[in-house]
Amino acid sequence: MSAAVDTCVDLGGIALRNPVLTASGTFGYGTEFAPFLDLTTIGGFVAKSLTVEPRTGNLPNRIHETPSGMLNAIGLENVGVDAFIAEKLPEIPDGVPVVASVFGTAPSEYVEVCKRLTGVPKVAGIEINASCPHVKAGGIEFGQNAELLAGLVRECRAATSLPLLVKLSPNVTRIADMARVAEAEGADGLAMINTLQALDVDLATRRPVLRNVLGGLSGPAILPVALRMVWQASQSVAIPICGIGGISTAEDAIKFLLCGATAVQVGTASYLNPMAAGEVAAGIEAWCAEQGVAAVRDLVGGLELP
Ligand SMILES: Cc1cc2nc3c(=O)[nH]c(=O)nc-3n(C[C@H](O)[C@H](O)[C@H](O)COP(=O)(O)O)c2cc1C
């Protein structure tokens, strides 16, 4: 019998018992999956992105299955930050680090949500969803423009003392540049990647499959793209990275750790298997024990280059 594996990691000041969290928007408010997954067996939970006011999101059809993936244009439906704090947070078991995802259509909206979350028990950190269109800048995502991203991170940093993760948009030419911008403006860590902008067509109607026309692609199809981006970002910044994109097994997650991620998030996989995040966490520990790896954090950045 091998010695116990140390699975603890520190994600920019958020202490996690193991490196596996659930990804924003794919795990509701943490309670919906209670019959299937004990949240205390994973590292933490990232809530659906929150706005100042509740939002109903886009009209259907807003989800579509694609080869090895899924296209969605939910439109950031959420209950609003106040209802989250009053009604959803109390349902989450004690001892589960909750990372609250924040978004808005102007920096002032992000700032307001950050302020309301700061000091709330159970909220261990904030994740800034930078994949949101900036209304005044003509709908370009904050995370697609270095200046917009810098301004957003600066304002959010000033608004909260909580650990601040910046979730990068992958819909850019040079992801390392965006990683450096977030780090320079005071982010404690990065989360990456959000969905890749995509389109699919229904031949019977000759229309886009989604009413919104464009959607975000997630699931196993995006895993190698996400690994590439995490690796490039990890070469460019010193802050920790939470790797996201197509993870459904422990092996997938370990690839992210080797490419420089300190922790990971499981997203679309939870739709197929609501126990996925727990299985990934247990699988990483088992793999380390089998390989003689004493601490999960020893894997981080261990990619052997040719
Ligand atoms: C249905 C759905 C809703 C999502 N909602 C959000 C959201 O509210 N905020 C956010 O930052 N990311 C959101 N995402 C993106 C995921 O958190 C994740 O970054 C992405 O799906 C890639 O990971 P995956 O391939 O493991 O799903 C959503 C993804 C899906 C599939």
The ligand as a Gaussian input file, in Angstrom:
#p B3LYP/6-31G(d) Opt

LIG

0 1
 C      -24.595000      25.239000     -20.861000
 C      -23.357000      25.998000     -20.510000
 C      -23.456000      27.175000     -19.764000
 C      -22.321000      27.903000     -19.423000
 N      -22.428000      29.028000     -18.668000
 C      -21.313000      29.704000     -18.288000
 C      -21.404000      30.834000     -17.426000
 O      -22.471000      31.231000     -16.953000
 N      -20.245000      31.484000     -17.105000
 C      -19.016000      31.065000     -17.563000
 O      -17.998000      31.682000     -17.224000
 N      -18.915000      29.966000     -18.351000
 C      -20.017000      29.288000     -18.723000
 N      -19.906000      28.170000     -19.494000
 C      -18.554000      27.727000     -19.939000
 C      -17.997000      26.616000     -19.032000
 O      -17.859000      27.066000     -17.704000
 C      -16.644000      26.125000     -19.570000
 O      -15.716000      27.187000     -19.557000
 C      -16.728000      25.564000     -20.981000
 O      -17.934000      24.868000     -21.172000
 C      -15.557000      24.652000     -21.342000
 O      -15.480000      23.551000     -20.460000
 P      -16.148000      22.092000     -20.780000
 O      -15.686000      21.707000     -22.167000
 O      -15.638000      21.188000     -19.709000
 O      -17.617000      22.286000     -20.727000
 C      -21.046000      27.432000     -19.850000
 C      -20.942000      26.250000     -20.584000
 C      -22.075000      25.521000     -20.920000
 C      -21.919000      24.241000     -21.700000

